[in-house]
Amino acid sequence: MRHVLAHPGTVDLVSVAHLRKQVRRLDEQYDSTPSTALIPEAGQHLGQISFLGAHARRSYVRRELHAAEAEAAILMGQLVWDASQRRDHDTADAYFGQAIRAAQEHGDKPGEGLALLRKSFVALCGRRDPRAGLSLTQQTAHTTAPASQVLTGLATLHIAEAHAMLSDRRACEKALDAASGQFAQIHPGDPAIDLFSPTQPGRLAGSCYLFLHDAQAATAILEETAQALRDHSKSQAVVLGNLTLAYIRLGQLDAAVGRLNAAIDVTERHRGGAGLTIICAAGRQLRRWRRNSEVQDVYDRIMTLMAA
């Protein structure tokens, strides 16, 4: 790599494969490692890929560099957004836009779809703009339909989430059913098979029913999902955080505090931005019980988590 970076015109497929391997290694650490620890190396690799792409002499090497750039830019967008506790929407969107353009240059529909899907997360969960999110998720599903049932199914789950945010229960449940149909047809050769988890439908359905103000339905779905998801991942923290919100709305303080403590336990490991955001939201909603000693203890844990 030192030689290739000093003589970028000599970049070959072996060099590209090495860079993609490094990006994927970091991507595999995303769910269990603080994003701030991954950003420097991920940014370095993205910069190297972009630099080599500008100097590569062979067209087939440039195409592979475009694929590598899409992967690295998607990862950087995720890391930056997560590290900012889902506040730096503009930088995340810029990286996802870079990934979309690179994937289009390569003719990579799954890569383009994944970047669009990540961009939709920013619209839905960051900007809280369900109409923009709905447009992006629909665009994702259209883009990936011929290429990946995993990505199409995931996009359809988030179409359901957008409808839930818009208080359209009928359209939401129709999309949830459609997503289940997509997942039922997944085959092992799907290019996005590694992105699929059996707990994803439950995670999103629980979130949808929270948006639809049906805490009873959300609790049942999220409890089942939480029992299946015990990997101490950033996704587990989100499920536990949403479960806390559902119990708060049902007025079940002991269950809410128990699930919130579990969410904090998980988030202390990797400091995921989504988990932190939901934990803080749950803390605010516990104010009516602020004189309770257990609530005061969990407030102390939240403050320690935020200060770390």
N, C-alpha and C positions, 0 to 999 in steps of 0.2 A: 504493500500500500504506500509506503514512503516513496518508492520509485515511481509508482503510477501518479501520485499527487504532484511529484516534481516534474513529471512528463505526462500530462493528462491526455495527450493525443494517443498514448499507448494503452489506454484503458481497454480491458477485454472482459469477456463474460465471467472469468474466474474472479476478477476484482469486484464485479457487480454482485456476484453470488456471495462473496465475503461480506460486503456491506449489507446486503439483505439479511444475511444470517445474524449480523449484529443487531439490526433493527428488530428482527423477530425475537431475539433473545430479550431485549428490553421490553418488548410488547408482552412477552410471557410473564414478566415481573410486575406488570401494571397493577394487577388486582391484589397484590400482596405487599407492595412496596410504596412508600411515600413518593408521590409524583415529583416532588422537589429534588429527590435524589437521582431521578432518571433524566431530568431535563437537560443537564449539561452534555451528557454523552449522546442523547438523542438529537439534540441540536447540532452537535458536531458532525454526526453522520449525515443529517439532512444537508448541511452545508457542503460536505464532501461530495454527496451525490449530485447536488445542483451544479457544483463547480465542474465535475467530470462530464455532466450532461452537456455543458456548454462547449466542451472541447473534444468530445468523442468523434472519431472520424468515421466509424462504421455505423451504418443505419441500424443494424440489428442490435448493436450495443446500446445505441441511443434509446431504442424501444425498451430494452430491459432496464435502462436507467430511469425511464419514465415510470415504469412499474415500481421500481425501488423508491422513487421520489414520492409517489402516491402513498405507499405504505408508511414512509418516514413522516410525511406531512400529517397524515391522519393521527399517527401516534403523538406528534408534537401538539396538535390541536387538543387531543384528549388530556395530555399532561398539563398544558398551560391552563386549561379550563379547570381541571381538578385542583391544581395547586393554588389557584386563585379563589377556591371555594365557590366555583361556578359564578364568578363575577366578571372576569375578563372575557366578555363575549366577543368583542371586536377582534382580538388576537386569535382566539380559537376559530372564528369564522374565516379569518384570513388564511390560516393553515388548511382548513378544510376546502376552501376555494382553490388553493394551490394543488391540493390532492385531486380535486375534481378535474382540473385542467390537465394534470399529468396523466391521470387514468384515461381521459379522452384521447390524449396523444397516443397512448398505447392501445386503444381500443378495448380497454378492460372494463366491461360492464359491472362485474362484481365490485371492483375497486371504486368505480365511480359511484355505485349505489351505496357502498359503505360510507364514503365521504359525505354523500347527501344525507344519509341517515344520521351521522354524527352532527351534521349541521342542523338537522331538525331537532335534535336534543337541545341544542342551544336556544332555539326558538321556543320550544315547549317548556323546558325546565329552567332556562336562564332568563330569557326575555319575557316569559309568561305570555306569549303571543300565540294562542292556539290556531288562529287562522293562517298565520305564516307557517306554523308547524304542520298543519294539515296539508297545505300546499306542498311542502317539502317531502312529507311522508308519502303522499300520493305520487309525486315525481319519482321518489325512490322505488316504490312498488312497480311503476311503469318501466323504469330503467332495468330493474333486476328480474322482471317476470320471465324473460327468455333464458336467464343465466343461472339463477339461484333461488330455490324455494326457501332456503333458510333466510336469506336477506329479504325476500318478498314477504315471508311470514313475519319477520321482525318489523318491517315497515308497516304491515297491516296492524300489528299490535299497537304501534304508536299512532296509527290513524285512529284506532279506538280511543287512545288516550286523548287525542285532540278533540274528538267528539265529546268525550266525558267532560273535558274542560269547558266545552261550549254548552254543557248541560243537555246534550242530545243522547238520552239513554238508549233509544231504539237503534240509532246509527252506531253507537258504541258497541252494543252487544252483537249487532250484525257483523261488525269488524272483528270482534273477538272470535266469533264462530268461523269467520273466513280465515283468520290466522291459524286456528286449530286445523282447518282443512289443509292449509299449506304445509304445516308441520307433519301432518300424517303422511305426506307423500315424499318426505325427505329421503334421499338415497345417499349411500356412503361417499359417492363421488362428487357431491355438491362442493363447489369451490369455497364455500363459507361454512363448511360443516363444523369447524372448530369454534365458531361463534355461537353455536346452538347449545342451549342447556335446557333440560326438561323443566326447570323451575321458572323459566322466563314467562310462560303464559300466566302462571299464578302471580308472579311479581307485578306484571302489568295490569292484570285484571283487578288485583287488590288496589292498586293505585287508581284505576278507573273508578271503582266504587267509592273511594274516598272523595274523588272529585264530584261524584254524583250524590254525595251526602248520604250514602247508604253504609253507615259504619258497621252494621250487623253483617252484611254480605262481605264487606272488606275484611272484617276480623276472621271470619270462617276461612276465607281463601288464603289470607296471609299467615294464619296459624299453620295451615297445612304446608304452605311453602316454606315457612321457617323451620318446620320439623325436617324437611327434606334438604335444606340448605344449611350445612354446618361446616363450611370451609373457611371461616374467618376472612371472607373476601369483602371487597367494597360493596358488592351486591347484597351480601348478607346484612351489612349495616343498614342499607336502604330498606330492606324488608322489615327489619326490627324497628327502625325508626317509623315507618308507615304504620306498623302494628301498634306502636305507642300512640300515634295520633288517633287511630281507630278506637282504642280503649279509652282515651281521654274523652272522645265524643260520646262514648257509651256511659261515661261517668264512673268507670271502673279504675279507681286510683291505684290499687295494689298491683293489678296486672300491668297498668301503664308504666309505673315506676320500675317494675321488674324487667319489662321489655326495654325500657330506656337504658337501664344499667347494662343490659346485655349489648345494646347498640354501642354504648360507650366503650365497653370491653373490646369489641371488634375494631372500632375506629381508632383506639389507642395504638393499634398495631401498624396501621398504614395511613392514617389521617386522610381518608378519602373525602373529597370535597362534598360529594352528594350526602354522605353520612353526616358530616359536620353540619350541613345546612338543615337537614331534617331534625337532628338532635337539638339544634338551637330553636327551631320552630316549635318542637315539642316542649322545650323548656318554657317558652313564652306562654304556651297554652296551659301550663300547669300553675299559672299565677294564682288562680282561685283557691289553690291548696297550699299557698306558699308558707303558711304557718305550720304545716305538717312537717315533722322532723325528717321523715324519709325524703320528702320533696326538697328540703333544705340540703340534705346530704347529696342528692343528685345534682342540685344547683352547684355545689362545691366541685363536683366532678366535672361538670360542664365548663366551669371557669378554669379549672386546671387544664382541661383538654384544649381550650382556646388559647391559653397562655403558653402552652408547650412549644 
